[in-house]
Amino acid sequence: MAVSGTDGQLRGQSLHGFYRSGIRVLARMELRLGGLEPLPLQGALTSAAEARFVGAVRIPGDPDPDPALTVERLRHADGVETITVRNTGGRPARLPLEIALGTDLGSLADIAAGRRLADLSGQVQSAGLRWVRPGRSTTVAARPSPHAVLAGAGVLRWDLELKPGARWSVELQAEAESSAAAFRPPTGRAQGVPLPWSEPGVRCDDPRVELLVPRSLDALGGLLLADADRPTDLYTASGVPWRFGLTAADAIWAARLMLPLGTRLAAGTLRALARRQHHRSNNPGGRAASGITAGSTSTVAVPAASTVTGAEGAAGIGPGPWAGPEGLLPGGLRHGGPELPPSCTATEATLLFVTLLAEAWRWGLPEQEVAELLPAAERALAALRANVSDESGAFLSDGPGSFVTDLGRSPEERAARPLPPRCEVQAQAYRCALQGAELLDAFGRPGGAEWRAWAISLRERFREQFWIDDLSGGRPAAALVGPGHPVSAVAASFVHLLDCGLSADGAYHESLLDREQTRALAQRLVAPEFDCGWGLRTLSAKSPRFNPLGHRSGAVRVHETALAVAGLAEAGFEREAGVLLEGLLSASVQFEGRLPEMYAGEQRTTGCPPVPHPAACRPAAVSAAASVHLVLTHAGVRPDVPAGRVVVRPASTAPLGELELTGLRVAGEPFSVRISRIGVAVVEEAPPALQLGTR
C-alpha cells in the first residue's frame, strides 16, 4: 500500500510511505523543481490501487501570473511512481528536478504505535539508492538514470531543459528484499485469476448509487488475497492500513454481503477458513497453524498529521501455532464498548461460517462444494453445542449457561469467570442453528430436528429475559449479567436481531423478537439518540459514556447501518429503512463514494460533512461490501436454487427511484431486474431452470 497527504509528498511522518508485507520500504519521496515544492492543485484516488497528484510551479522571473510548469505524479501501490513535468508556457525552462528519498524500514505495527526508527544512510546503487537493515533492504531505481546521486542526502537530481510545449517523465520503482519467511504468506490476486464476483451494471434515479457501487467494488478488489498454496481461493483482507490481513469474521461478512454477485468469493473464503479451523484430525497435536498477509495492493490518502493505532483486533491471523476448541475459527479480541468486556471475534466467525455456507447454497453454490465444506460446518455447530450443553451433551434449557457466550472458553473457564451473554451473539447463534439444521436435513446428516428445537427454545427465553419494558415501548438488553439483570446499554448491536437469515422458498427465518418488539426497535433506531443523520451511532447519544469518535461508544459503523436498512425493510418498516438509507447515501457523497469503516457520530448539521475517524480503515472490506449490499438488497432477490425457485420482492416504497440492476448472479448465471418508481419488479434475465415468484 501507499500512504500520503493529498499533496503527494511522502514526508516520512505519520504513516507516510510505500509498504510491502507490513514493512515501510520507502518513507520519504519529496519532490522539488527549481528548489521549490509544487503548489498542490489536486490529489485523489483514481482506483483503490492508484492515486494521481497534480501541482504547479512558476518559472523564476516569469512575469505571467499563470504557472508555466505542471507536475503530475501517478502513484501505484506496488511501488511504482511516474512523474511528468510539462512546460505549457511560452519560454524555455531550465531548472533542476530533485527528489529526496529516505526510509527507516520500520514495521507497520511499530509505526502505527508511534515508534519510529531513525532514517538509514543510503548507498548508491545502479540508477538509484539502496538502504539496508539486518534482515531487510530496499532499493529505488529511476528510469532515466539521474544526472547526479547524492547518497548522503538521499537525493536524485536531473537537470531539465524543457522547450515550450515539451514534457519529460521519470519512473521510480521501490522494491523490497527480506530474509525468507518461515511460512508462505498469502498474495494478491494473480494475473489471469478473475474477480470472484460479477461486475454489475447499475442505473438508478439516484446518482449517488451509481457512484457508490463501482467505487465500493473497486475498493473491495484492492483487498483481495489468495492463499499461496491455492491462489484461486480468494478472500478479502479486513482493511487498510490497520488490519491488512485475514480476519475471519470480516472476511465472512464481506463474502456474505456479496452473494448477489456470485458465490465464488464465499467459496474461496469458506475453504480458506476451513483450512484454518481447529480440527484434531488434521492436527493431532491440537494446534492449528495459520498465516499472515499484508501483500495486496491498495492505495489510501490520509491527513498528513494522522498518527493513530488500530481501533480493534490484530492485523490479521498471525503466524505460528494457534489453539482453540474443536470447530472454532481463529479470531482476536474486539473492544466491547464502555459497558461490556471485550468479545472474541472467533465466536462471531464460527457462527457466521454456517450462515455463509447455508446462504451460498441457497444462491447456487454447487452441491459438491457444499458437501465438501459440510464437515467444517458440523464442527462449528459442535463448538456451539459445547457452549450450551451439560457434561452429557444435552442442551441446557434454563439458567445463564443456556445462552451463548464465548465459544473459545472451556466449561471450567466459563464457570470460574462468567461473561455476560450478548444480544448480538444470541441472534447469530439462533440463525446458525436454524440454517445449520437446514443443511443437515438437505444433505442427510443427523441433528437437524434437535437444532430447530434448541433454536425455538432460545427464541422463547430471549423474548422473556432479553427484553426491557420502558415508557418508550421497550428495547432489547445489550447483554445479561444474570437472570433478571439486563445490561441497560442502548447500542447499535441491536441491529443483528433484524438479520434473520435466508431460508427456504425465498423466506427469512422468524426473528428472536416478536412483531411488537420489532416495531419498538424500529422506532428507536430512527430516533435522534441513535440516528445522527449520517447513520446509526454505536451507542445512544443519551448515554453518559457517549463519544462520537468512540468506535463502540458512538461512532457510525457503516456495516451496522446497512444491516439495519436491510433488516427493517424485510420486516416491513420501509419508512424507517429509508431514513437510514438516506443518511448513508448522503455520507457516501462526502467520502467520494468510498465509505470508510466508520466515522464520527456527530449530529448532522447543514453545511458540515461527517467527521472522519482517525483510526478507521479505508478501504475496509465489510463497509465496502455493505455499501454494495445496501443497493442490491433493494431489488429484493431471494433465491432458493436447491428448490429451483427465486423470489423477487423489492421495497414497495422504491426509496432509490427507478433502479435497474444487470449482471447479478443466481445459480451461477446472469440475473437482471428492473424496479419501477412504484416498487414493481420486472425480471429481465434469469436462469431458465428457476421458477420466478413473489411474496
Protein Blocks (a to p, Z undefined) as FASTA:
>chain_A
ZZddfkopaghiajbccdeehiafbfbdcddeehiacddfbdcdfbfkbccdddddddeh
iabfbdfbdcdddddfkopacdddddfbfbdcddddddddddehiafklmmnopacdddd
dddehjbcddddehiacddddddddfbdcfknopacddddddehiacddddddddddddd
fbdcdddddehiacfbdcdddddfblklmmmmmmmmmmmmmmpccdfklmmlccddfbdc
klgccdfklmmmmmmmmmmnojklmmmmmmmmmmmpccfklmmnopacdddddfbccddd
ddfklccddfbdcebjdedjddddehiacdddddebjkbccddfklmmmmmmmmmmmmmm
mnopafklmmmmmmmmmmmmmmmmmmmccfkopacfedjklpccdfkbcfklmmmmccdd
dfklmmmmmmmmmmmmmmmmmnopahklmmmmmmmmmmmmmmmmmpccdfknpaadfbdc
behiacfbdcfklmmmmmnopaeehiacddfbdfklmmmmmmmmmpmklmnojaccfbdf
kbmkbcfklmklopacfklmmmmmmmmmmnopamlmmmmmmmmmmmmmmnnopacfbdcf
bdcdehiacdddfkbccddfklmmmmmmmmmmmnopacdfknopacddddfklmnopadd
ehiaeehiacdddddfkopacdfbdcfkbccddZZ
